[in-house]
Amino acid sequence: MTPEDLRAAVPALREGIYMNFGAHGPSPEFVLDAATEFTQSFEYEVPVRGDPYETAFAEYDRTRERVASFVGADPDEIALTESTTAGMNVVANAISWEPGDVVVRTDVEHPAGILPWQRLERDGVEVRVVETEDGRVDVDAFSEAVEDAKLASFSALTWTHGTRLPVSELVDVAHDADALALVDAVQVPGQAPMDVAEWGADFTAAAGHKWLLGLWGGGFLHVDREVAESLSPTTVGYRSVEVPTAAAFEYAAGARRFEVGSANPAPHVALRAAIDAIDDVGVERIEDRIEWLAGRLAAGVPDDRLLSPASPESGLVTMDVAEPEATVERLSAAGVVVRPLPFPDVVRASVHAVNTEEEVDRLLEALEPEWE
């Protein structure tokens, strides 16, 4: 499959110019078909010809295996979640916190990486925010902040600037301080290679509804096996224990203890189809094409208006305009979909391998009034 083949399978890309994959990646027909066919079989056939619970559990297992092979993990290190936000909250809720414990985050985190810690602040947990510059983290400042922390939470790829943080280095710094490391990786899968074993983090949260072009509801959480065994989740259900009917339950081995009950398998069936397609095109091939297209976009933006690197590190390109929301509305009326960001107050384009050179040029042409 080529990027052009993948594009042709996405109905939403047949009209207008879509560059908002960092928020939502519209799905190919075959991804939606996989979910629909499963749902129809699950509701029409399985109840009378099989066992709904056995069927659902088999799908969960298949998806854990597929996700694990895609991100460089073992299946028992993968928990299926609804979203990245759900995964971040799973971690926040599984750790035993005491007043005075410290969480460290950066100032370029998505709300998914802010809100769980704000809640903990109400219970006396201290949240330290490491300031960044142009989407870059000063490792020395990060090291100082995590010196006595219990957990450090940061993005692999910033949603604000499209910069790549030095994940392995930051994880090592956290571990040297005896802190756990949680990585928000939602902007990575589907546009760049992702190897959680290489990163070495204790937790990595992500989802398939952005660059992977999967459906909403198909999230996943990688949890280091030894760390998983040391945690006791505060929510528990028949999927999170070894024997649901036992007089005294035992948590399931590995990351499965963070799953709970009857979640809809369809989004995770779709996630497998989405991953298969991305693998078919080739992640490195996608990454190279995104770099080329994003570089073309960045080269056409005045230097003093470009917040992302001049040599893009991802498909996320942020630009300074006078009125971001008004600009996004004007572009939308012209058939070009991008988005405003709340902080920094900018416009962000998310360029995928399924976009074209002509679309980038159309966006640049539509942005010209902003530079006057």
VMD Tcl script that draws the C-alpha trace (Angstrom):
set ca {
  {0.00 0.00 0.00}
  {1.21 3.51 -0.82}
  {0.32 6.79 0.92}
  {-1.83 7.54 -2.11}
  {-3.68 4.22 -1.70}
  {-4.29 4.99 1.96}
  {-5.56 8.45 1.11}
  {-7.96 7.06 -1.49}
  {-9.52 4.82 1.17}
  {-10.44 7.77 3.44}
  {-13.79 9.28 2.38}
  {-13.26 12.45 4.45}
  {-10.23 13.36 2.30}
  {-12.17 13.39 -0.94}
  {-13.50 16.89 -0.34}
  {-11.53 19.85 0.95}
  {-8.09 19.88 2.53}
  {-7.77 18.18 5.90}
  {-4.74 18.96 8.09}
  {-5.92 18.25 11.62}
  {-4.60 14.73 12.21}
  {-3.04 15.78 15.51}
  {-6.59 16.05 16.87}
  {-8.51 13.46 14.85}
  {-7.52 11.16 12.00}
  {-10.53 10.32 9.83}
  {-10.65 6.58 9.17}
  {-10.30 4.60 5.94}
  {-13.38 2.66 4.87}
  {-11.73 -0.68 5.66}
  {-11.08 0.39 9.28}
  {-14.73 1.27 9.80}
  {-15.75 -1.89 7.94}
  {-13.70 -4.02 10.36}
  {-15.52 -2.51 13.33}
  {-18.93 -2.73 11.66}
  {-18.52 -6.33 10.56}
  {-17.40 -7.34 14.04}
  {-20.31 -5.51 15.68}
  {-22.86 -7.08 13.35}
  {-21.47 -10.56 13.98}
  {-21.27 -9.91 17.72}
  {-24.88 -8.78 17.91}
  {-26.53 -10.98 15.26}
  {-24.64 -14.28 15.34}
  {-22.48 -14.72 18.44}
  {-25.35 -14.68 20.99}
  {-26.93 -17.78 19.45}
  {-23.90 -19.51 17.92}
  {-21.17 -18.77 20.43}
  {-20.31 -16.98 23.67}
  {-20.19 -13.16 23.70}
  {-17.66 -13.06 26.55}
  {-15.31 -15.59 24.96}
  {-15.59 -13.72 21.67}
  {-14.85 -10.35 23.27}
  {-11.92 -11.69 25.27}
  {-10.44 -13.26 22.15}
  {-10.61 -9.88 20.39}
  {-9.00 -8.14 23.36}
  {-6.16 -10.68 23.28}
  {-5.63 -10.28 19.54}
  {-5.45 -6.51 19.86}
  {-3.01 -6.64 22.78}
  {-0.76 -8.86 20.67}
  {-1.00 -6.57 17.64}
  {-0.35 -3.40 19.62}
  {2.54 -5.05 21.43}
  {4.25 -6.05 18.18}
  {3.74 -2.51 16.82}
  {5.30 -0.67 19.78}
  {8.01 -3.13 20.81}
  {6.37 -4.62 23.91}
  {5.14 -7.96 25.17}
  {1.37 -8.58 25.10}
  {1.16 -8.80 28.89}
  {2.55 -5.25 29.06}
  {-0.40 -3.80 27.13}
  {-3.69 -2.68 28.67}
  {-6.52 -1.69 26.36}
  {-8.03 1.69 27.18}
  {-10.56 4.10 25.75}
  {-8.03 6.89 25.16}
  {-4.71 8.42 26.14}
  {-6.51 10.40 28.84}
  {-7.94 7.17 30.25}
  {-4.47 5.65 30.32}
  {-2.99 8.65 32.11}
  {-5.74 8.44 34.71}
  {-5.20 4.70 35.15}
  {-1.65 5.50 36.21}
  {-2.65 8.40 38.45}
  {-5.26 6.24 40.21}
  {-3.08 3.14 40.63}
  {-0.27 4.81 42.56}
  {-0.56 5.25 46.31}
  {-0.18 8.98 46.96}
  {0.58 10.79 50.19}
  {0.40 14.53 50.92}
  {3.75 16.02 49.99}
  {4.46 13.57 47.16}
  {5.73 15.27 44.02}
  {4.66 14.97 40.38}
  {6.71 16.69 37.66}
  {5.36 17.71 34.26}
  {6.33 20.20 31.57}
  {4.47 23.36 30.58}
  {3.66 22.00 27.10}
  {1.52 19.07 28.16}
  {-1.92 18.35 26.74}
  {-4.79 18.59 29.26}
  {-4.58 14.78 29.44}
  {-1.21 15.30 31.08}
  {-2.35 18.15 33.32}
  {-5.80 17.41 34.72}
  {-4.99 14.14 36.58}
  {-2.25 15.94 38.49}
  {-4.44 18.94 39.21}
  {-6.88 16.57 40.88}
  {-4.08 15.14 43.01}
  {-3.10 18.65 44.04}
  {-6.43 18.85 45.88}
  {-5.23 15.96 48.04}
  {-1.93 17.60 48.89}
  {0.30 16.30 46.10}
  {2.80 18.88 44.84}
  {2.93 19.41 41.06}
  {6.09 20.95 39.67}
  {6.02 22.40 36.17}
  {9.25 22.49 34.17}
  {9.25 25.47 31.83}
  {10.27 24.88 28.23}
  {11.59 27.10 25.47}
  {10.33 26.67 21.91}
  {9.06 23.23 22.82}
  {12.41 22.13 24.27}
  {13.09 20.79 27.76}
  {16.24 21.79 29.60}
  {17.47 18.45 30.93}
  {19.26 20.08 33.86}
  {16.08 21.88 34.93}
  {14.14 18.64 34.55}
  {16.75 16.79 36.61}
  {16.49 19.35 39.40}
  {12.69 19.16 39.41}
  {12.53 15.35 39.69}
  {15.17 15.09 42.39}
  {12.64 14.04 45.05}
  {9.63 13.31 42.82}
  {7.45 10.22 42.81}
  {6.54 10.47 39.12}
  {7.53 12.46 36.04}
  {4.99 12.87 33.23}
  {5.89 14.29 29.82}
  {5.09 14.04 26.12}
  {7.20 12.20 23.59}
  {6.13 14.66 20.91}
  {4.73 18.05 21.94}
  {1.27 18.96 20.71}
  {2.17 22.66 20.94}
  {5.32 22.78 18.78}
  {5.68 19.36 17.18}
  {9.08 18.91 18.82}
  {10.42 15.57 19.93}
  {11.53 15.40 23.53}
  {14.53 13.20 24.44}
  {12.37 10.47 25.92}
  {15.05 7.92 26.82}
  {17.22 10.60 28.42}
  {14.37 12.03 30.48}
  {13.32 8.54 31.56}
  {16.88 7.84 32.72}
  {16.93 11.11 34.66}
  {13.66 10.20 36.37}
  {14.85 6.70 37.21}
  {18.14 8.03 38.59}
  {15.98 10.02 41.02}
  {13.93 6.89 41.86}
  {10.88 8.44 40.16}
  {8.48 6.64 37.86}
  {8.22 7.88 34.27}
  {4.94 8.25 32.35}
  {5.06 9.19 28.65}
  {2.17 10.70 26.71}
  {2.90 9.28 23.25}
  {-0.40 9.91 21.49}
  {1.18 12.04 18.73}
  {3.69 9.32 17.81}
  {2.03 6.11 16.55}
  {1.12 6.40 12.90}
  {3.60 9.14 12.04}
  {6.89 7.94 13.56}
  {8.46 4.71 14.86}
  {7.63 3.88 18.46}
  {9.69 1.49 20.57}
  {8.67 1.48 24.23}
  {11.46 -0.95 25.14}
  {14.00 1.54 23.82}
  {12.36 4.39 25.74}
  {12.40 2.43 28.98}
  {9.48 4.29 30.56}
  {7.35 2.70 33.26}
  {4.14 3.76 31.50}
  {3.37 4.89 27.96}
  {-0.13 6.06 27.05}
  {-1.40 6.42 23.48}
  {-4.40 5.96 21.20}
  {-5.26 5.14 17.61}
  {-7.68 7.90 16.60}
  {-5.07 10.40 15.41}
  {-2.19 9.51 13.06}
  {-3.12 5.81 12.97}
  {-6.52 6.76 11.49}
  {-8.38 4.46 13.86}
  {-11.66 5.01 15.69}
  {-12.32 6.87 18.91}
  {-12.22 4.43 21.82}
  {-9.16 2.49 20.65}
  {-6.54 3.50 23.22}
  {-3.75 1.53 24.84}
  {-1.37 1.75 27.78}
  {2.04 0.12 28.00}
  {3.08 -0.76 31.56}
  {6.46 -2.21 32.44}
  {5.88 -5.74 33.70}
  {7.67 -5.36 37.04}
  {6.00 -2.01 37.71}
  {2.58 -3.47 36.92}
  {3.06 -6.21 39.49}
  {3.83 -3.62 42.16}
  {0.60 -1.65 41.68}
  {-2.93 -2.30 42.94}
  {-5.51 -0.45 40.81}
  {-8.37 1.23 42.67}
  {-10.90 0.10 40.06}
  {-11.40 -3.63 39.61}
  {-13.60 -5.87 37.47}
  {-13.70 -9.29 35.89}
  {-11.10 -8.35 33.26}
  {-8.61 -7.14 35.86}
  {-8.48 -10.29 38.00}
  {-7.39 -13.87 37.48}
  {-10.63 -15.54 38.68}
  {-13.64 -13.19 38.93}
  {-15.63 -15.62 41.08}
  {-12.87 -16.43 43.57}
  {-13.56 -15.80 47.26}
  {-10.48 -13.56 47.37}
  {-9.44 -12.13 44.02}
  {-5.93 -11.80 42.65}
  {-5.06 -9.13 40.13}
  {-4.34 -10.37 36.63}
  {-0.71 -10.62 35.70}
  {0.86 -7.66 33.98}
  {-0.99 -4.72 32.47}
  {-4.31 -6.53 32.13}
  {-5.01 -5.66 35.77}
  {-5.72 -2.12 34.56}
  {-8.65 -3.22 32.41}
  {-12.03 -3.44 34.12}
  {-15.23 -4.65 32.44}
  {-17.41 -4.80 29.34}
  {-15.74 -2.35 27.00}
  {-16.83 -2.38 23.37}
  {-14.26 -4.46 21.42}
  {-15.10 -2.80 18.08}
  {-12.74 0.21 18.38}
  {-9.89 -2.16 19.19}
  {-10.81 -4.40 16.27}
  {-10.56 -1.25 14.15}
  {-7.23 -0.40 15.81}
  {-5.76 -3.64 14.50}
  {-6.92 -2.85 10.98}
  {-5.46 0.65 11.26}
  {-2.10 -0.62 12.50}
  {-2.00 -3.20 9.69}
  {-2.51 -0.44 7.13}
  {0.19 1.81 8.61}
  {2.59 -1.13 8.70}
  {1.68 -1.95 5.10}
  {2.58 1.55 3.96}
  {5.65 1.55 6.23}
  {6.16 3.78 9.25}
  {9.56 4.99 8.02}
  {8.08 5.80 4.63}
  {5.28 7.74 6.31}
  {7.76 9.57 8.53}
  {9.89 10.60 5.54}
  {6.90 11.89 3.59}
  {5.58 13.82 6.58}
  {9.00 15.40 7.06}
  {9.05 16.45 3.40}
  {5.54 17.90 3.39}
  {5.89 19.61 6.78}
  {9.22 21.04 5.65}
  {7.55 22.52 2.60}
  {4.93 24.12 4.83}
  {7.47 25.48 7.32}
  {9.61 26.92 4.52}
  {6.64 28.98 3.33}
  {5.91 30.55 6.74}
  {7.80 33.73 7.71}
  {10.52 32.97 10.26}
  {9.03 35.31 12.85}
  {5.64 33.54 12.58}
  {6.86 29.95 12.79}
  {6.82 28.44 16.30}
  {7.76 24.92 15.24}
  {11.30 24.05 14.13}
  {12.29 25.31 10.68}
  {13.28 21.70 9.99}
  {10.12 19.98 11.29}
  {10.43 17.02 13.62}
  {6.86 15.90 12.99}
  {3.76 16.78 11.00}
  {2.69 19.34 13.62}
  {3.45 22.87 12.42}
  {2.34 25.80 14.59}
  {2.13 29.38 13.33}
  {1.56 32.76 14.96}
  {-1.36 34.73 13.55}
  {-3.22 37.75 14.89}
  {-6.52 35.98 15.57}
  {-6.13 32.17 15.53}
  {-9.82 31.26 15.89}
  {-10.91 33.72 13.22}
  {-8.15 32.46 10.92}
  {-9.23 28.85 11.39}
  {-12.83 29.79 10.60}
  {-11.73 31.67 7.47}
  {-9.63 28.72 6.29}
  {-12.49 26.33 6.99}
  {-14.79 28.42 4.79}
  {-12.16 28.05 2.06}
  {-12.15 24.27 2.50}
  {-8.94 23.98 4.54}
  {-9.18 22.32 7.98}
  {-6.60 23.21 10.64}
  {-7.13 24.11 14.30}
  {-6.41 26.83 16.87}
  {-4.49 25.92 20.03}
  {-5.40 27.38 23.42}
  {-1.76 27.63 24.47}
  {0.25 28.99 22.91}
  {-2.41 31.04 21.12}
  {-1.60 29.88 17.59}
  {-2.83 27.98 14.54}
  {-1.64 24.40 14.13}
  {-1.58 22.39 10.93}
  {-1.13 18.61 11.20}
  {0.36 17.25 7.98}
  {0.09 13.50 7.35}
  {1.62 11.34 4.64}
  {-1.85 11.17 3.05}
  {-1.68 14.91 2.31}
  {-0.25 16.22 -0.94}
  {2.21 18.86 -2.07}
  {-0.65 20.73 -3.72}
  {-2.59 20.83 -0.45}
  {0.38 22.30 1.39}
  {0.68 24.98 -1.27}
  {-3.04 25.71 -1.02}
  {-2.71 26.18 2.74}
  {0.25 28.52 2.30}
  {-1.69 30.53 -0.26}
  {-4.67 30.78 2.08}
  {-2.39 31.96 4.90}
  {-0.78 34.79 2.93}
  {-3.17 37.49 4.26}
  {-1.99 36.64 7.78}
  {1.56 37.76 7.01}
  {0.62 41.24 5.78}
}
mol new
graphics top color blue
foreach p $ca { graphics top sphere $p radius 0.5 }
foreach p [lrange $ca 0 end-1] q [lrange $ca 1 end] { graphics top cylinder $p $q radius 0.2 }
display resetview
